[in-house]
Amino acid sequence: MRIIKYILVLLASLVISAQEHPPVMAYNPDAYAAQNQNWSISQTSDQTMYFANNSGLLEYDGMNWKLYPVPDNSIVRSVKAIDDLIYTGSYMDFGVWKRNNKSILEYTSLVQQLGIELDEDEQFWDIIKLDDWLIFQSLSRIYLVNELTKETTFIESDHVISNIFEVEGVLFFNQLNKGFYKIIDGNVELVSEDVRLTSNNLVGVFELNNQLLIITASNGFYLLENKKLTPWKIDPKVDLNSLTIYSTTKLSDNSIVIGTVSNGLYHLSPNGMLKYDLNFEKGLSNNTVLSVFEDYQNNLWLGLDIGISHINLSSQFIICNDTKGAIGTVYTSVLFEDYLYLGTNQGLFYKRRDKNSGFTFIEGTNGQVWNLKVIDNQIFCGHDRGTLLIKNQKLQYSIGQSLGTWDFKLLKENPNIILQGNYNGLSLLEKTEGRWRYRNKIKGFDISSRFYQHIGDQIYVNHELRGLYELTLNKDLTEVSKVSNITPITKGNGSNFLKFSKNYYYTSSEDVYKFNPTDHSFIESEPFKEVLKEYSTRTTIMDVKDSEGLKWCFADDNILIISAGSVTQTPKVEIIPVAISNFKKVVSGFENLTKIGTDEYLLGSAYGYFIFNSDTPKPNHLYNLKINSVEASKINEDKFRLNSTDPKILDSENNNIYINYSIPHYDNVVSKKYSYKLIGWSNSWSDWQAESQQVFENLPFGSYEFKVKGKIGNSETLNTASYSFVINRPWHLSNAAITLYVIFFIILWILIHNLYKRYYRKQQQQLLQKSHEQLALKELETSQKFMQLTNEKLKLDIESKNRELAVSTMSLIKKNEFLNSIKSELKEKDNQQDIKKVIRIIDKNLNNTDDWKLFEEAFNNADKDFLKLIKEKHPVLTPNDLRLCAYLRLNLSSKEIAPLLNISPRSVEVKRYRLRKKMDLPHESSLTNYILEI
């Protein structure tokens, strides 16, 4: 007996809890900046979420959390959204929240507005709308308020009213230890007094197959029909005896969700079978579920004792989280004989695919598992220790004569031989006598062979760091006879060499090259380039395990499943949108995807795995993007909120604009992205980005229209949200200021014009004066030239006169000399009587005044005013003195003057002396020079 017990304990220890469930997103109090407990959940028509929190009303739009405390800062116990109004119940109050024109919720107390008198210490735990009535439930009363007429009434109880329920338009409630009731036409009617109901809190009442399904907190599930109460049996895996149920809801698919006080959440099918359970270990932020709510997208929200959780029921993904690290990082997987096998860094695990059970470890497989392949109706396990053979969920035996094994490939020409890639090269396994055995290592090549292909007579091995090798083997496949390194390609981590369709390709995270084995050349694959060009980042292309030729990779925020084109060479690509940060949690280069069903795939991760169905229909929910708030501010000052619907006109200083927007989509598996443009600043759409707020700083004045669009995965939102605003011109650029500027510039222009006019007039005058001066100067120059010419003419005339005077003077001199010579000759003759007569004639000619007059006229023509000037200077001079002066002016010597005066040279000297005396010339002065200088 002890041995059996020991075996059972041992088997239990080998079973590892790792359950598949929808994706869960946990929000802790730090994330939403409010208190721990969340008592109630609701959603408005614009799909914004609201939570009744200890700190107040909590709002979440998919990107931003906002808290609205109630006026007395009490705990909000209930919330109910009806269209765009939000009703809340709190301590001694219930009321309505309505959004103002700045998108801020404002609270109105219905208790105060309608003058309702409350009972002492009331808190309102639930709100229901039924027809035109709003129903608010406390532990002692049910208040009914007509939404249209504002008529109020209440139902009072002397027993605790634990909850109210609306089923098919009928209101039910339970009075503890008294009875289960319903309200029909304003009248309270007893439904059941069964102690199984009255002695327990009722936490859920739903319609199920034309019966009432009643869920108690700790006394089980019951069906009520015709006042007959019968237990409703649920999956025995749900131990009701150990559970205290606090909250429930019936989902749109008729399944039931129950939230417990200390065991988390259980999701039951419509027939009561357990679909899955969730708790703190499986992703919830707490095990106490205070409220459960199904949103418009058919996803589940949980209000917890600590935090909020979102369960993405509509996701095409299922998650298995190994929160305890018992399984480890999943490197490979395979589905065989309805068992799912996982190869991890800790060993090999398995579980039944069709059961929601944990994984069992296969003894003897401790350590790193690299690969799992089904060959010959058994699983070949590529392990760090070599090759392991698995059958019937057990390790059969180990083929460990080689180092760690990467992969296995059956030889086409001989299905009894497997070519396996090892840490230290290649080796062969051979099936003999029904058993697979190690045959030999292929000698001559010792490089790690993770990626390899057998093409014709060659084996091609890709090493991420060393490149691609071509190996030629001998006939018995025992030795490499030739090794060639094919290197003209990009090599690096994550590279791969694989077969796709009928061709072979070398792939990396950057490029895809098609291989031509005849000339060992690589050509960039245009078909692959075409289908991958729109993605900025991606991993290398890998094989999808257990599929017929499918390949896959991560690309941006997507998983791409690639298959051969049926008509063209262009591959077909199936796009699965994912948030890469949540999924790409494996060692780079070891990403792994296995096909486990017709359209079902398993993606290994560092914390378990994801399962997704590529054929899952897209949700019918169409999302609208909305602008949540628009704020403005001056530089380095506080922001203020603007009207988020009507256009706003802003002062020029309030030119820093903050715009917040979001898509009310709460799926953390698929990413949300936004693209925007600000018309008036840029007419181009921005790149897609995750940020849901844009800040525009120091915008210039002008009219602007902000537009934003969004997408969830690859599906764009229905609408493009927009907001228009105007930034006024600064005061110095306002219309009035511009008018003043125009007037000022006109005046300034007139002044400048007048100044320029005056300046140009002055310039004109100066130019005119300068012109006159230049003209006068030219006239003067002309006059001077004329005078010069005249002077030159006069000079020529004077020279001519002087020549004439000289000729005349010389003639007189010659004549007088001649006459004197004749006279002298005659005096020597004897006949004196006749001679004297001739001498008198000669003397008459020598003293002829006519000769002097002729000389004087010629002299005056040659030297004007000389005689006049010297007479004025020396009035005492006689005509003979003037005559002498004239001869001296001609610079004649005494000898030359003597004949002219008909005297001797000695007499001329005497005359000169007397002339000096009359002129009072000093002794040292030259008479001739004096006369010449006058």
Beta strands, then each sheet from edge to edge (+ up, - down):
strand 1: 15-16
strand 2: 20-21
strand 3: 24-27
strand 4: 38-43
strand 5: 49-53
strand 6: 56-60
strand 7: 65-68
strand 8: 76-82
strand 9: 85-90
strand 10: 93-99
strand 11: 105-109
strand 12: 124-130
strand 13: 133-138
strand 14: 141-146
strand 15: 152-156
strand 16: 161-167
strand 17: 170-175
strand 18: 179-184
strand 19: 187-192
strand 20: 202-208
strand 21: 211-216
strand 22: 221-225
strand 23: 228-231
strand 24: 245-250
strand 25: 256-260
strand 26: 265-268
strand 27: 274-278
strand 28: 289-294
strand 29: 300-304
strand 30: 308-311
strand 31: 317-321
strand 32: 330-336
strand 33: 339-344
strand 34: 347-352
strand 35: 359-361
strand 36: 369-375
strand 37: 378-383
strand 38: 386-391
strand 39: 394-399
strand 40: 405-411
strand 41: 414-422
strand 42: 425-432
strand 43: 435-441
strand 44: 451-455
strand 45: 458-463
strand 46: 467-473
strand 47: 480-486
strand 48: 496-500
strand 49: 503-507
strand 50: 512-516
strand 51: 521-524
strand 52: 542-543
strand 53: 551-555
strand 54: 558-563
strand 55: 572-577
strand 56: 593-595
strand 57: 600-605
strand 58: 608-613
strand 59: 626-633
strand 60: 640-641
strand 61: 648-650
strand 62: 656-662
strand 63: 672-679
strand 64: 693-696
strand 65: 702-712
strand 66: 715-716
strand 67: 721-727
sheet 1: 1+ 35- 34+ 33- 32+
sheet 2: 2+ 31- 58+ 57- 56+
sheet 3: 3+ 30- 29+ 28-
sheet 4: 4+ 5- 6+ 7-
sheet 5: 8+ 9- 10+ 11-
sheet 6: 12+ 13- 14+ 15-
sheet 7: 16+ 17- 18+ 19-
sheet 8: 20+ 21- 22+ 23-
sheet 9: 24+ 25- 26+ 27-
sheet 10: 36+ 37- 38+ 39-
sheet 11: 40+ 41- 42+ 43-
sheet 12: 44+ 45- 46+ 47-
sheet 13: 48+ 49- 50+ 51-
sheet 14: 52+ 53- 54+ 55-
sheet 15: 60+ 59- 62+ 64-
sheet 16: 61+ 67+ 65- 63+
sheet 17: 61+ 67+ 65- 66+
end
